[in-house]
Amino acid sequence: MSITQKPTVSIEYCPKCGWMLRAAYMAQELLTTFTDDVHGVLLKPSETSGTYVVSVDELVVFDRRVAGRFPEIKELKQLVRDIVNPGKSLGHSDVK
């Protein structure tokens, strides 16, 4: 039996920096928005200080170190949508 697996979003965060609540909030927002599009959202405590990386399967969509900041939730939803369901409307989150 061959079933196409829905993608998994991972949020790797630094627990020493106190970023678990931020990661949990973003996970909740992504799960609410992409209920039918993703397998789930995985929260991964990082061993590396300062880490905050969001990936869809193995593809990094946002890295705090590269961007020099945290993602806005609207921006993160757009980045994830573009991979998991490019045709999906995000309503007010699509307005530039």
C-alpha positions in Angstrom: 0.0 0.0 0.0 1.5 3.3 -1.1 0.1 6.5 0.5 1.7 9.8 -0.1 2.8 11.1 3.3 1.9 14.7 4.2 4.9 16.8 5.1 5.9 17.4 8.7 6.8 20.9 9.8 9.7 21.1 12.4 10.5 24.0 14.7 13.9 23.6 16.2 14.4 26.1 19.1 16.8 26.9 21.8 15.3 25.9 25.2 18.1 27.7 27.1 17.0 30.9 25.4 13.4 30.5 26.6 12.0 30.1 23.1 9.8 27.1 23.7 6.6 29.2 24.2 7.3 31.0 20.9 7.8 27.7 19.1 4.6 26.3 20.6 2.6 29.4 19.6 3.9 29.1 16.0 3.2 25.4 16.0 -0.4 26.1 17.1 -0.9 28.7 14.4 0.5 26.4 11.7 -1.6 23.4 12.8 -4.7 25.6 12.8 -4.0 27.0 9.3 -2.7 23.7 7.7 -4.9 21.1 9.4 -5.5 19.2 6.2 -2.1 19.9 4.6 0.5 18.7 7.1 1.1 15.5 9.0 2.0 17.5 12.1 4.3 20.0 13.7 7.3 18.8 15.6 8.9 20.8 18.3 12.6 20.0 18.6 14.7 21.4 21.5 18.2 22.2 20.1 21.5 21.4 21.6 22.9 24.6 19.9 22.3 27.9 21.6 20.4 30.5 19.7 18.8 28.1 17.3 15.4 28.8 15.8 14.9 27.0 12.5 11.6 26.1 10.8 11.7 23.3 8.2 9.1 21.4 6.1 10.4 17.9 6.0 14.2 18.5 5.4 13.8 21.9 3.6 14.7 24.9 5.8 12.1 27.7 5.3 13.3 30.0 8.0 16.5 30.3 10.0 16.8 33.0 12.7 20.6 33.2 12.3 20.4 33.8 8.5 17.5 36.3 8.8 18.9 38.0 11.9 15.4 38.0 13.5 12.4 35.8 14.2 9.7 35.2 11.6 6.4 37.1 11.7 3.6 34.5 11.9 2.1 35.9 8.7 5.4 35.4 6.9 5.9 31.9 8.3 2.4 30.9 7.1 3.2 32.1 3.6 6.6 30.2 3.6 5.0 27.0 4.7 1.9 27.4 2.4 4.2 27.9 -0.6 5.5 24.3 0.0 2.6 22.3 1.4 -0.3 23.8 -0.6 0.7 26.6 -3.0 -2.9 27.2 -4.1 -4.2 27.7 -0.6 -5.6 31.2 0.3 -4.4 32.5 3.6 -7.1 35.2 3.6 -5.9 38.4 5.4 -2.4 36.8 5.8 -2.0 37.0 2.0 -2.4 40.8 1.9 1.0 42.5 1.5 
